[in-house]
Amino acid sequence: MKNTSHSCPVCAYANLKEAPRSSSDGGSLEICPACGFQFGVSDDDDGISYDEWREDWLERGMEWSSTGIKKPKGWDPKKALTSLKKMKLK
Ligand SMILES: [Zn+2]
């Protein structure tokens, strides 16, 4: 079996359990443990864009959001955001 990983489009956290959005079902309803964005709720119901949420999260000091999921060793939000910018600059 192939082990696919899914990255958060807000903070680039790379270990989401599900794809944030699928073409058929919309948002996954998963909450990103890093930035706290809930796909299909924060965006669809609350109308917050990834960029808006990211800015807000940056202002809050890029806090680890989840209390149930532990922060992985070596999680570096700044590094993650740098890689995210690179991906977007294609
Ligand atoms: Zn995230």
PDB file of the backbone (N, CA, C, O) and the ligand in Angstrom, with CONECT records:
HET     ZN  A 101       1
ATOM      1  N   MET A   1       0.821  -1.208   0.000  1.00  0.00           N
ATOM      2  CA  MET A   1       0.000   0.000   0.000  1.00  0.00           C
ATOM      3  C   MET A   1       0.852   1.254   0.000  1.00  0.00           C
ATOM      4  O   MET A   1       1.874   1.346   0.680  1.00  0.00           O
ATOM      5  N   LYS A   2       0.413   2.179  -0.756  1.00  0.00           N
ATOM      6  CA  LYS A   2       1.153   3.429  -0.817  1.00  0.00           C
ATOM      7  C   LYS A   2       0.743   4.340   0.336  1.00  0.00           C
ATOM      8  O   LYS A   2      -0.440   4.505   0.633  1.00  0.00           O
ATOM      9  N   ASN A   3       1.713   4.902   0.952  1.00  0.00           N
ATOM     10  CA  ASN A   3       1.427   5.793   2.065  1.00  0.00           C
ATOM     11  C   ASN A   3       1.415   7.242   1.574  1.00  0.00           C
ATOM     12  O   ASN A   3       2.461   7.871   1.413  1.00  0.00           O
ATOM     13  N   THR A   4       0.224   7.744   1.344  1.00  0.00           N
ATOM     14  CA  THR A   4       0.152   9.110   0.847  1.00  0.00           C
ATOM     15  C   THR A   4       0.003  10.067   2.017  1.00  0.00           C
ATOM     16  O   THR A   4      -0.695   9.779   2.989  1.00  0.00           O
ATOM     17  N   SER A   5       0.645  11.170   1.914  1.00  0.00           N
ATOM     18  CA  SER A   5       0.475  12.180   2.947  1.00  0.00           C
ATOM     19  C   SER A   5      -0.183  13.404   2.329  1.00  0.00           C
ATOM     20  O   SER A   5      -0.060  13.675   1.134  1.00  0.00           O
ATOM     21  N   HIS A   6      -0.874  14.118   3.175  1.00  0.00           N
ATOM     22  CA  HIS A   6      -1.588  15.295   2.709  1.00  0.00           C
ATOM     23  C   HIS A   6      -1.105  16.522   3.461  1.00  0.00           C
ATOM     24  O   HIS A   6      -0.985  16.525   4.686  1.00  0.00           O
ATOM     25  N   SER A   7      -0.837  17.547   2.701  1.00  0.00           N
ATOM     26  CA  SER A   7      -0.332  18.764   3.323  1.00  0.00           C
ATOM     27  C   SER A   7      -1.445  19.777   3.524  1.00  0.00           C
ATOM     28  O   SER A   7      -2.358  19.897   2.707  1.00  0.00           O
ATOM     29  N   CYS A   8      -1.349  20.495   4.618  1.00  0.00           N
ATOM     30  CA  CYS A   8      -2.298  21.567   4.881  1.00  0.00           C
ATOM     31  C   CYS A   8      -1.980  22.763   3.975  1.00  0.00           C
ATOM     32  O   CYS A   8      -0.847  23.245   3.961  1.00  0.00           O
ATOM     33  N   PRO A   9      -2.967  23.236   3.228  1.00  0.00           N
ATOM     34  CA  PRO A   9      -2.721  24.375   2.339  1.00  0.00           C
ATOM     35  C   PRO A   9      -2.566  25.694   3.100  1.00  0.00           C
ATOM     36  O   PRO A   9      -2.184  26.709   2.518  1.00  0.00           O
ATOM     37  N   VAL A  10      -2.862  25.677   4.400  1.00  0.00           N
ATOM     38  CA  VAL A  10      -2.717  26.894   5.198  1.00  0.00           C
ATOM     39  C   VAL A  10      -1.305  26.990   5.774  1.00  0.00           C
ATOM     40  O   VAL A  10      -0.632  28.010   5.622  1.00  0.00           O
ATOM     41  N   CYS A  11      -0.862  25.921   6.437  1.00  0.00           N
ATOM     42  CA  CYS A  11       0.401  26.013   7.171  1.00  0.00           C
ATOM     43  C   CYS A  11       1.451  25.021   6.687  1.00  0.00           C
ATOM     44  O   CYS A  11       2.578  25.022   7.182  1.00  0.00           O
ATOM     45  N   ALA A  12       1.090  24.170   5.717  1.00  0.00           N
ATOM     46  CA  ALA A  12       2.022  23.202   5.138  1.00  0.00           C
ATOM     47  C   ALA A  12       2.345  22.037   6.060  1.00  0.00           C
ATOM     48  O   ALA A  12       3.277  21.279   5.790  1.00  0.00           O
ATOM     49  N   TYR A  13       1.597  21.881   7.136  1.00  0.00           N
ATOM     50  CA  TYR A  13       1.730  20.681   7.952  1.00  0.00           C
ATOM     51  C   TYR A  13       1.461  19.474   7.065  1.00  0.00           C
ATOM     52  O   TYR A  13       0.442  19.433   6.375  1.00  0.00           O
ATOM     53  N   ALA A  14       2.363  18.486   7.072  1.00  0.00           N
ATOM     54  CA  ALA A  14       2.333  17.466   6.013  1.00  0.00           C
ATOM     55  C   ALA A  14       1.703  16.146   6.410  1.00  0.00           C
ATOM     56  O   ALA A  14       1.732  15.201   5.621  1.00  0.00           O
ATOM     57  N   ASN A  15       1.132  16.044   7.603  1.00  0.00           N
ATOM     58  CA  ASN A  15       0.633  14.737   8.040  1.00  0.00           C
ATOM     59  C   ASN A  15      -0.870  14.700   8.272  1.00  0.00           C
ATOM     60  O   ASN A  15      -1.346  14.028   9.188  1.00  0.00           O
ATOM     61  N   LEU A  16      -1.606  15.413   7.453  1.00  0.00           N
ATOM     62  CA  LEU A  16      -3.060  15.327   7.565  1.00  0.00           C
ATOM     63  C   LEU A  16      -3.508  13.921   7.202  1.00  0.00           C
ATOM     64  O   LEU A  16      -2.920  13.279   6.331  1.00  0.00           O
ATOM     65  N   LYS A  17      -4.561  13.439   7.881  1.00  0.00           N
ATOM     66  CA  LYS A  17      -5.031  12.082   7.618  1.00  0.00           C
ATOM     67  C   LYS A  17      -5.742  11.982   6.279  1.00  0.00           C
ATOM     68  O   LYS A  17      -5.653  10.967   5.587  1.00  0.00           O
ATOM     69  N   GLU A  18      -6.437  13.033   5.929  1.00  0.00           N
ATOM     70  CA  GLU A  18      -7.203  12.999   4.684  1.00  0.00           C
ATOM     71  C   GLU A  18      -6.816  14.179   3.807  1.00  0.00           C
ATOM     72  O   GLU A  18      -6.250  15.164   4.281  1.00  0.00           O
ATOM     73  N   ALA A  19      -7.127  14.067   2.537  1.00  0.00           N
ATOM     74  CA  ALA A  19      -6.939  15.217   1.661  1.00  0.00           C
ATOM     75  C   ALA A  19      -7.876  16.323   2.140  1.00  0.00           C
ATOM     76  O   ALA A  19      -9.054  16.066   2.391  1.00  0.00           O
ATOM     77  N   PRO A  20      -7.369  17.545   2.269  1.00  0.00           N
ATOM     78  CA  PRO A  20      -8.214  18.642   2.774  1.00  0.00           C
ATOM     79  C   PRO A  20      -9.521  18.781   2.005  1.00  0.00           C
ATOM     80  O   PRO A  20     -10.582  18.984   2.595  1.00  0.00           O
ATOM     81  N   ARG A  21      -9.436  18.674   0.719  1.00  0.00           N
ATOM     82  CA  ARG A  21     -10.644  18.766  -0.101  1.00  0.00           C
ATOM     83  C   ARG A  21     -10.604  17.687  -1.178  1.00  0.00           C
ATOM     84  O   ARG A  21      -9.560  17.452  -1.787  1.00  0.00           O
ATOM     85  N   SER A  22     -11.707  17.050  -1.404  1.00  0.00           N
ATOM     86  CA  SER A  22     -11.780  16.148  -2.554  1.00  0.00           C
ATOM     87  C   SER A  22     -12.776  16.743  -3.533  1.00  0.00           C
ATOM     88  O   SER A  22     -13.659  17.515  -3.159  1.00  0.00           O
ATOM     89  N   SER A  23     -12.615  16.370  -4.780  1.00  0.00           N
ATOM     90  CA  SER A  23     -13.477  16.983  -5.786  1.00  0.00           C
ATOM     91  C   SER A  23     -14.930  16.581  -5.589  1.00  0.00           C
ATOM     92  O   SER A  23     -15.835  17.335  -5.944  1.00  0.00           O
ATOM     93  N   SER A  24     -15.162  15.394  -5.023  1.00  0.00           N
ATOM     94  CA  SER A  24     -16.547  14.942  -4.880  1.00  0.00           C
ATOM     95  C   SER A  24     -17.206  15.391  -3.575  1.00  0.00           C
ATOM     96  O   SER A  24     -18.380  15.762  -3.573  1.00  0.00           O
ATOM     97  N   ASP A  25     -16.470  15.363  -2.478  1.00  0.00           N
ATOM     98  CA  ASP A  25     -17.117  15.601  -1.180  1.00  0.00           C
ATOM     99  C   ASP A  25     -16.834  16.959  -0.557  1.00  0.00           C
ATOM    100  O   ASP A  25     -17.326  17.246   0.534  1.00  0.00           O
ATOM    101  N   GLY A  26     -16.057  17.797  -1.220  1.00  0.00           N
ATOM    102  CA  GLY A  26     -15.729  19.068  -0.589  1.00  0.00           C
ATOM    103  C   GLY A  26     -14.739  18.880   0.541  1.00  0.00           C
ATOM    104  O   GLY A  26     -13.826  18.060   0.440  1.00  0.00           O
ATOM    105  N   GLY A  27     -14.911  19.629   1.612  1.00  0.00           N
ATOM    106  CA  GLY A  27     -13.951  19.600   2.702  1.00  0.00           C
ATOM    107  C   GLY A  27     -13.959  18.290   3.471  1.00  0.00           C
ATOM    108  O   GLY A  27     -14.982  17.608   3.536  1.00  0.00           O
ATOM    109  N   SER A  28     -12.827  17.940   4.051  1.00  0.00           N
ATOM    110  CA  SER A  28     -12.691  16.677   4.769  1.00  0.00           C
ATOM    111  C   SER A  28     -13.248  16.747   6.183  1.00  0.00           C
ATOM    112  O   SER A  28     -13.437  15.714   6.825  1.00  0.00           O
ATOM    113  N   LEU A  29     -13.514  17.950   6.675  1.00  0.00           N
ATOM    114  CA  LEU A  29     -13.941  18.207   8.058  1.00  0.00           C
ATOM    115  C   LEU A  29     -12.835  17.924   9.067  1.00  0.00           C
ATOM    116  O   LEU A  29     -13.041  18.021  10.277  1.00  0.00           O
ATOM    117  N   GLU A  30     -11.660  17.573   8.554  1.00  0.00           N
ATOM    118  CA  GLU A  30     -10.523  17.369   9.445  1.00  0.00           C
ATOM    119  C   GLU A  30     -10.012  18.728   9.915  1.00  0.00           C
ATOM    120  O   GLU A  30      -9.977  19.697   9.158  1.00  0.00           O
ATOM    121  N   ILE A  31      -9.623  18.768  11.172  1.00  0.00           N
ATOM    122  CA  ILE A  31      -9.025  19.997  11.688  1.00  0.00           C
ATOM    123  C   ILE A  31      -7.516  19.844  11.666  1.00  0.00           C
ATOM    124  O   ILE A  31      -6.978  18.888  12.225  1.00  0.00           O
ATOM    125  N   CYS A  32      -6.842  20.763  11.035  1.00  0.00           N
ATOM    126  CA  CYS A  32      -5.388  20.695  11.003  1.00  0.00           C
ATOM    127  C   CYS A  32      -4.858  20.882  12.427  1.00  0.00           C
ATOM    128  O   CYS A  32      -5.154  21.888  13.071  1.00  0.00           O
ATOM    129  N   PRO A  33      -4.072  19.914  12.923  1.00  0.00           N
ATOM    130  CA  PRO A  33      -3.590  20.022  14.296  1.00  0.00           C
ATOM    131  C   PRO A  33      -2.591  21.154  14.486  1.00  0.00           C
ATOM    132  O   PRO A  33      -2.347  21.599  15.607  1.00  0.00           O
ATOM    133  N   ALA A  34      -2.029  21.606  13.403  1.00  0.00           N
ATOM    134  CA  ALA A  34      -1.027  22.672  13.514  1.00  0.00           C
ATOM    135  C   ALA A  34      -1.670  24.053  13.571  1.00  0.00           C
ATOM    136  O   ALA A  34      -1.419  24.821  14.500  1.00  0.00           O
ATOM    137  N   CYS A  35      -2.494  24.368  12.584  1.00  0.00           N
ATOM    138  CA  CYS A  35      -3.031  25.731  12.515  1.00  0.00           C
ATOM    139  C   CYS A  35      -4.500  25.815  12.932  1.00  0.00           C
ATOM    140  O   CYS A  35      -5.017  26.912  13.141  1.00  0.00           O
ATOM    141  N   GLY A  36      -5.172  24.679  13.054  1.00  0.00           N
ATOM    142  CA  GLY A  36      -6.544  24.688  13.534  1.00  0.00           C
ATOM    143  C   GLY A  36      -7.606  24.948  12.486  1.00  0.00           C
ATOM    144  O   GLY A  36      -8.778  25.116  12.822  1.00  0.00           O
ATOM    145  N   PHE A  37      -7.224  24.984  11.245  1.00  0.00           N
ATOM    146  CA  PHE A  37      -8.190  25.212  10.177  1.00  0.00           C
ATOM    147  C   PHE A  37      -9.010  23.937   9.966  1.00  0.00           C
ATOM    148  O   PHE A  37      -8.449  22.844   9.883  1.00  0.00           O
ATOM    149  N   GLN A  38     -10.323  24.075   9.880  1.00  0.00           N
ATOM    150  CA  GLN A  38     -11.162  22.899   9.608  1.00  0.00           C
ATOM    151  C   GLN A  38     -11.687  22.965   8.182  1.00  0.00           C
ATOM    152  O   GLN A  38     -12.455  23.860   7.828  1.00  0.00           O
ATOM    153  N   PHE A  39     -11.262  22.005   7.374  1.00  0.00           N
ATOM    154  CA  PHE A  39     -11.606  22.029   5.949  1.00  0.00           C
ATOM    155  C   PHE A  39     -13.081  21.712   5.737  1.00  0.00           C
ATOM    156  O   PHE A  39     -13.586  20.696   6.214  1.00  0.00           O
ATOM    157  N   GLY A  40     -13.743  22.573   5.035  1.00  0.00           N
ATOM    158  CA  GLY A  40     -15.169  22.393   4.808  1.00  0.00           C
ATOM    159  C   GLY A  40     -16.002  23.177   5.803  1.00  0.00           C
ATOM    160  O   GLY A  40     -17.203  23.352   5.596  1.00  0.00           O
ATOM    161  N   VAL A  41     -15.386  23.656   6.888  1.00  0.00           N
ATOM    162  CA  VAL A  41     -16.111  24.447   7.887  1.00  0.00           C
ATOM    163  C   VAL A  41     -15.547  25.866   7.951  1.00  0.00           C
ATOM    164  O   VAL A  41     -16.267  26.844   7.750  1.00  0.00           O
ATOM    165  N   SER A  42     -14.246  25.958   8.235  1.00  0.00           N
ATOM    166  CA  SER A  42     -13.641  27.291   8.302  1.00  0.00           C
ATOM    167  C   SER A  42     -13.753  28.005   6.959  1.00  0.00           C
ATOM    168  O   SER A  42     -13.968  29.215   6.892  1.00  0.00           O
ATOM    169  N   ASP A  43     -13.601  27.217   5.888  1.00  0.00           N
ATOM    170  CA  ASP A  43     -13.671  27.831   4.564  1.00  0.00           C
ATOM    171  C   ASP A  43     -15.113  27.931   4.051  1.00  0.00           C
ATOM    172  O   ASP A  43     -15.571  29.017   3.697  1.00  0.00           O
ATOM    173  N   ASP A  44     -15.823  26.802   4.012  1.00  0.00           N
ATOM    174  CA  ASP A  44     -17.164  26.816   3.417  1.00  0.00           C
ATOM    175  C   ASP A  44     -18.193  27.516   4.305  1.00  0.00           C
ATOM    176  O   ASP A  44     -18.974  28.338   3.825  1.00  0.00           O
ATOM    177  N   ASP A  45     -18.193  27.189   5.601  1.00  0.00           N
ATOM    178  CA  ASP A  45     -19.222  27.737   6.487  1.00  0.00           C
ATOM    179  C   ASP A  45     -18.875  29.128   6.986  1.00  0.00           C
ATOM    180  O   ASP A  45     -19.739  30.000   7.075  1.00  0.00           O
ATOM    181  N   ASP A  46     -17.614  29.328   7.308  1.00  0.00           N
ATOM    182  CA  ASP A  46     -17.213  30.619   7.874  1.00  0.00           C
ATOM    183  C   ASP A  46     -16.657  31.576   6.826  1.00  0.00           C
ATOM    184  O   ASP A  46     -16.468  32.761   7.101  1.00  0.00           O
ATOM    185  N   GLY A  47     -16.397  31.067   5.635  1.00  0.00           N
ATOM    186  CA  GLY A  47     -15.939  31.932   4.551  1.00  0.00           C
ATOM    187  C   GLY A  47     -14.550  32.527   4.744  1.00  0.00           C
ATOM    188  O   GLY A  47     -14.259  33.625   4.269  1.00  0.00           O
ATOM    189  N   ILE A  48     -13.706  31.794   5.442  1.00  0.00           N
ATOM    190  CA  ILE A  48     -12.341  32.279   5.667  1.00  0.00           C
ATOM    191  C   ILE A  48     -11.403  31.624   4.664  1.00  0.00           C
ATOM    192  O   ILE A  48     -11.403  30.402   4.509  1.00  0.00           O
ATOM    193  N   SER A  49     -10.613  32.430   3.991  1.00  0.00           N
ATOM    194  CA  SER A  49      -9.694  31.858   3.009  1.00  0.00           C
ATOM    195  C   SER A  49      -8.441  31.339   3.707  1.00  0.00           C
ATOM    196  O   SER A  49      -8.133  31.717   4.837  1.00  0.00           O
ATOM    197  N   TYR A  50      -7.729  30.463   3.000  1.00  0.00           N
ATOM    198  CA  TYR A  50      -6.484  29.922   3.558  1.00  0.00           C
ATOM    199  C   TYR A  50      -5.528  31.067   3.923  1.00  0.00           C
ATOM    200  O   TYR A  50      -4.876  31.045   4.967  1.00  0.00           O
ATOM    201  N   ASP A  51      -5.465  32.054   3.043  1.00  0.00           N
ATOM    202  CA  ASP A  51      -4.536  33.169   3.274  1.00  0.00           C
ATOM    203  C   ASP A  51      -4.917  33.970   4.517  1.00  0.00           C
ATOM    204  O   ASP A  51      -4.060  34.356   5.313  1.00  0.00           O
ATOM    205  N   GLU A  52      -6.215  34.209   4.666  1.00  0.00           N
ATOM    206  CA  GLU A  52      -6.673  34.962   5.843  1.00  0.00           C
ATOM    207  C   GLU A  52      -6.363  34.209   7.129  1.00  0.00           C
ATOM    208  O   GLU A  52      -5.877  34.777   8.106  1.00  0.00           O
ATOM    209  N   TRP A  53      -6.662  32.904   7.098  1.00  0.00           N
ATOM    210  CA  TRP A  53      -6.417  32.091   8.291  1.00  0.00           C
ATOM    211  C   TRP A  53      -4.933  32.078   8.615  1.00  0.00           C
ATOM    212  O   TRP A  53      -4.541  32.176   9.778  1.00  0.00           O
ATOM    213  N   ARG A  54      -4.099  31.953   7.564  1.00  0.00           N
ATOM    214  CA  ARG A  54      -2.661  31.891   7.769  1.00  0.00           C
ATOM    215  C   ARG A  54      -2.146  33.170   8.414  1.00  0.00           C
ATOM    216  O   ARG A  54      -1.328  33.132   9.333  1.00  0.00           O
ATOM    217  N   GLU A  55      -2.636  34.301   7.920  1.00  0.00           N
ATOM    218  CA  GLU A  55      -2.201  35.576   8.496  1.00  0.00           C
ATOM    219  C   GLU A  55      -2.571  35.679   9.962  1.00  0.00           C
ATOM    220  O   GLU A  55      -1.785  36.137  10.792  1.00  0.00           O
ATOM    221  N   ASP A  56      -3.784  35.244  10.262  1.00  0.00           N
ATOM    222  CA  ASP A  56      -4.255  35.260  11.629  1.00  0.00           C
ATOM    223  C   ASP A  56      -3.398  34.353  12.511  1.00  0.00           C
ATOM    224  O   ASP A  56      -3.044  34.699  13.639  1.00  0.00           O
ATOM    225  N   TRP A  57      -3.082  33.202  11.969  1.00  0.00           N
ATOM    226  CA  TRP A  57      -2.283  32.212  12.696  1.00  0.00           C
ATOM    227  C   TRP A  57      -0.870  32.748  12.941  1.00  0.00           C
ATOM    228  O   TRP A  57      -0.288  32.537  14.005  1.00  0.00           O
ATOM    229  N   LEU A  58      -0.335  33.439  11.942  1.00  0.00           N
ATOM    230  CA  LEU A  58       0.986  34.047  12.099  1.00  0.00           C
ATOM    231  C   LEU A  58       0.969  35.062  13.228  1.00  0.00           C
ATOM    232  O   LEU A  58       1.897  35.147  14.033  1.00  0.00           O
ATOM    233  N   GLU A  59      -0.133  35.841  13.266  1.00  0.00           N
ATOM    234  CA  GLU A  59      -0.246  36.858  14.313  1.00  0.00           C
ATOM    235  C   GLU A  59      -0.328  36.241  15.688  1.00  0.00           C
ATOM    236  O   GLU A  59       0.130  36.827  16.669  1.00  0.00           O
ATOM    237  N   ARG A  60      -0.914  35.053  15.761  1.00  0.00           N
ATOM    238  CA  ARG A  60      -1.013  34.365  17.049  1.00  0.00           C
ATOM    239  C   ARG A  60       0.286  33.655  17.404  1.00  0.00           C
ATOM    240  O   ARG A  60       0.357  32.961  18.418  1.00  0.00           O
ATOM    241  N   GLY A  61       1.309  33.823  16.578  1.00  0.00           N
ATOM    242  CA  GLY A  61       2.612  33.250  16.894  1.00  0.00           C
ATOM    243  C   GLY A  61       2.778  31.818  16.423  1.00  0.00           C
ATOM    244  O   GLY A  61       3.639  31.096  16.928  1.00  0.00           O
ATOM    245  N   MET A  62       1.959  31.392  15.453  1.00  0.00           N
ATOM    246  CA  MET A  62       2.043  30.057  14.868  1.00  0.00           C
ATOM    247  C   MET A  62       1.963  28.966  15.936  1.00  0.00           C
ATOM    248  O   MET A  62       2.727  28.001  15.926  1.00  0.00           O
ATOM    249  N   GLU A  63       1.037  29.145  16.835  1.00  0.00           N
ATOM    250  CA  GLU A  63       0.858  28.174  17.919  1.00  0.00           C
ATOM    251  C   GLU A  63       0.388  26.825  17.404  1.00  0.00           C
ATOM    252  O   GLU A  63      -0.383  26.762  16.446  1.00  0.00           O
ATOM    253  N   TRP A  64       0.837  25.757  18.021  1.00  0.00           N
ATOM    254  CA  TRP A  64       0.313  24.430  17.732  1.00  0.00           C
ATOM    255  C   TRP A  64      -1.123  24.391  18.233  1.00  0.00           C
ATOM    256  O   TRP A  64      -1.383  24.692  19.398  1.00  0.00           O
ATOM    257  N   SER A  65      -2.051  24.025  17.367  1.00  0.00           N
ATOM    258  CA  SER A  65      -3.458  24.189  17.697  1.00  0.00           C
ATOM    259  C   SER A  65      -4.068  23.026  18.469  1.00  0.00           C
ATOM    260  O   SER A  65      -4.883  23.237  19.367  1.00  0.00           O
ATOM    261  N   SER A  66      -3.680  21.803  18.125  1.00  0.00           N
ATOM    262  CA  SER A  66      -4.353  20.639  18.694  1.00  0.00           C
ATOM    263  C   SER A  66      -3.893  20.331  20.110  1.00  0.00           C
ATOM    264  O   SER A  66      -2.716  20.464  20.445  1.00  0.00           O
ATOM    265  N   THR A  67      -4.856  19.914  20.936  1.00  0.00           N
ATOM    266  CA  THR A  67      -4.482  19.448  22.265  1.00  0.00           C
ATOM    267  C   THR A  67      -4.412  17.923  22.279  1.00  0.00           C
ATOM    268  O   THR A  67      -3.764  17.334  23.143  1.00  0.00           O
ATOM    269  N   GLY A  68      -5.086  17.284  21.311  1.00  0.00           N
ATOM    270  CA  GLY A  68      -5.120  15.828  21.266  1.00  0.00           C
ATOM    271  C   GLY A  68      -3.958  15.223  20.492  1.00  0.00           C
ATOM    272  O   GLY A  68      -3.503  14.121  20.797  1.00  0.00           O
ATOM    273  N   ILE A  69      -3.487  15.944  19.502  1.00  0.00           N
ATOM    274  CA  ILE A  69      -2.388  15.438  18.680  1.00  0.00           C
ATOM    275  C   ILE A  69      -1.119  16.181  19.064  1.00  0.00           C
ATOM    276  O   ILE A  69      -1.076  17.412  19.079  1.00  0.00           O
ATOM    277  N   LYS A  70      -0.103  15.418  19.371  1.00  0.00           N
ATOM    278  CA  LYS A  70       1.151  16.043  19.804  1.00  0.00           C
ATOM    279  C   LYS A  70       1.906  16.638  18.642  1.00  0.00           C
ATOM    280  O   LYS A  70       1.887  16.133  17.519  1.00  0.00           O
ATOM    281  N   LYS A  71       2.555  17.704  18.946  1.00  0.00           N
ATOM    282  CA  LYS A  71       3.407  18.361  17.962  1.00  0.00           C
ATOM    283  C   LYS A  71       4.552  17.424  17.594  1.00  0.00           C
ATOM    284  O   LYS A  71       5.263  16.934  18.471  1.00  0.00           O
ATOM    285  N   PRO A  72       4.735  17.169  16.281  1.00  0.00           N
ATOM    286  CA  PRO A  72       5.829  16.274  15.910  1.00  0.00           C
ATOM    287  C   PRO A  72       7.188  16.889  16.201  1.00  0.00           C
ATOM    288  O   PRO A  72       7.361  18.108  16.172  1.00  0.00           O
ATOM    289  N   LYS A  73       8.135  16.025  16.479  1.00  0.00           N
ATOM    290  CA  LYS A  73       9.488  16.521  16.718  1.00  0.00           C
ATOM    291  C   LYS A  73       9.994  17.204  15.460  1.00  0.00           C
ATOM    292  O   LYS A  73       9.823  16.697  14.351  1.00  0.00           O
ATOM    293  N   GLY A  74      10.593  18.314  15.636  1.00  0.00           N
ATOM    294  CA  GLY A  74      11.176  18.986  14.482  1.00  0.00           C
ATOM    295  C   GLY A  74      10.182  19.819  13.694  1.00  0.00           C
ATOM    296  O   GLY A  74      10.527  20.376  12.652  1.00  0.00           O
ATOM    297  N   TRP A  75       8.944  19.911  14.184  1.00  0.00           N
ATOM    298  CA  TRP A  75       7.963  20.766  13.501  1.00  0.00           C
ATOM    299  C   TRP A  75       8.436  22.208  13.562  1.00  0.00           C
ATOM    300  O   TRP A  75       8.622  22.785  14.634  1.00  0.00           O
ATOM    301  N   ASP A  76       8.619  22.758  12.402  1.00  0.00           N
ATOM    302  CA  ASP A  76       9.108  24.128  12.316  1.00  0.00           C
ATOM    303  C   ASP A  76       8.193  24.912  11.384  1.00  0.00           C
ATOM    304  O   ASP A  76       8.347  24.856  10.164  1.00  0.00           O
ATOM    305  N   PRO A  77       7.245  25.639  11.957  1.00  0.00           N
ATOM    306  CA  PRO A  77       6.260  26.323  11.114  1.00  0.00           C
ATOM    307  C   PRO A  77       6.888  27.279  10.117  1.00  0.00           C
ATOM    308  O   PRO A  77       6.391  27.434   9.001  1.00  0.00           O
ATOM    309  N   LYS A  78       7.962  27.911  10.507  1.00  0.00           N
ATOM    310  CA  LYS A  78       8.602  28.856   9.580  1.00  0.00           C
ATOM    311  C   LYS A  78       9.145  28.138   8.361  1.00  0.00           C
ATOM    312  O   LYS A  78       9.014  28.604   7.229  1.00  0.00           O
ATOM    313  N   LYS A  79       9.761  26.986   8.620  1.00  0.00           N
ATOM    314  CA  LYS A  79      10.297  26.192   7.524  1.00  0.00           C
ATOM    315  C   LYS A  79       9.161  25.704   6.629  1.00  0.00           C
ATOM    316  O   LYS A  79       9.255  25.737   5.402  1.00  0.00           O
ATOM    317  N   ALA A  80       8.087  25.252   7.271  1.00  0.00           N
ATOM    318  CA  ALA A  80       6.943  24.747   6.520  1.00  0.00           C
ATOM    319  C   ALA A  80       6.365  25.841   5.624  1.00  0.00           C
ATOM    320  O   ALA A  80       6.015  25.590   4.471  1.00  0.00           O
ATOM    321  N   LEU A  81       6.269  27.039   6.160  1.00  0.00           N
ATOM    322  CA  LEU A  81       5.707  28.133   5.371  1.00  0.00           C
ATOM    323  C   LEU A  81       6.623  28.509   4.211  1.00  0.00           C
ATOM    324  O   LEU A  81       6.154  28.906   3.144  1.00  0.00           O
ATOM    325  N   THR A  82       7.908  28.385   4.421  1.00  0.00           N
ATOM    326  CA  THR A  82       8.833  28.655   3.324  1.00  0.00           C
ATOM    327  C   THR A  82       8.614  27.673   2.186  1.00  0.00           C
ATOM    328  O   THR A  82       8.619  28.049   1.014  1.00  0.00           O
ATOM    329  N   SER A  83       8.422  26.403   2.547  1.00  0.00           N
ATOM    330  CA  SER A  83       8.202  25.409   1.493  1.00  0.00           C
ATOM    331  C   SER A  83       6.860  25.647   0.813  1.00  0.00           C
ATOM    332  O   SER A  83       6.709  25.401  -0.384  1.00  0.00           O
ATOM    333  N   LEU A  84       5.893  26.123   1.580  1.00  0.00           N
ATOM    334  CA  LEU A  84       4.583  26.409   1.009  1.00  0.00           C
ATOM    335  C   LEU A  84       4.684  27.539  -0.009  1.00  0.00           C
ATOM    336  O   LEU A  84       4.080  27.477  -1.079  1.00  0.00           O
ATOM    337  N   LYS A  85       5.437  28.552   0.327  1.00  0.00           N
ATOM    338  CA  LYS A  85       5.608  29.682  -0.605  1.00  0.00           C
ATOM    339  C   LYS A  85       6.276  29.221  -1.883  1.00  0.00           C
ATOM    340  O   LYS A  85       5.912  29.654  -2.976  1.00  0.00           O
ATOM    341  N   LYS A  86       7.254  28.345  -1.743  1.00  0.00           N
ATOM    342  CA  LYS A  86       7.941  27.838  -2.920  1.00  0.00           C
ATOM    343  C   LYS A  86       6.973  27.083  -3.821  1.00  0.00           C
ATOM    344  O   LYS A  86       7.019  27.199  -5.046  1.00  0.00           O
ATOM    345  N   MET A  87       6.097  26.307  -3.191  1.00  0.00           N
ATOM    346  CA  MET A  87       5.132  25.552  -3.975  1.00  0.00           C
ATOM    347  C   MET A  87       4.205  26.478  -4.743  1.00  0.00           C
ATOM    348  O   MET A  87       3.817  26.201  -5.878  1.00  0.00           O
ATOM    349  N   LYS A  88       3.856  27.592  -4.093  1.00  0.00           N
ATOM    350  CA  LYS A  88       2.896  28.504  -4.708  1.00  0.00           C
ATOM    351  C   LYS A  88       3.541  29.379  -5.790  1.00  0.00           C
ATOM    352  O   LYS A  88       2.856  29.948  -6.640  1.00  0.00           O
ATOM    353  N   LEU A  89       4.854  29.470  -5.737  1.00  0.00           N
ATOM    354  CA  LEU A  89       5.535  30.372  -6.677  1.00  0.00           C
ATOM    355  C   LEU A  89       5.828  29.731  -8.019  1.00  0.00           C
ATOM    356  O   LEU A  89       6.666  30.208  -8.784  1.00  0.00           O
ATOM    357  N   LYS A  90       5.134  28.657  -8.290  1.00  0.00           N
ATOM    358  CA  LYS A  90       5.394  27.984  -9.565  1.00  0.00           C
ATOM    359  C   LYS A  90       4.905  28.798 -10.730  1.00  0.00           C
ATOM    360  O   LYS A  90       5.044  28.378 -11.879  1.00  0.00           O
TER     361      LYS A  90
HETATM  362 ZN    ZN A 101      -2.634  23.762   8.922  1.00  0.00          ZN2+
END
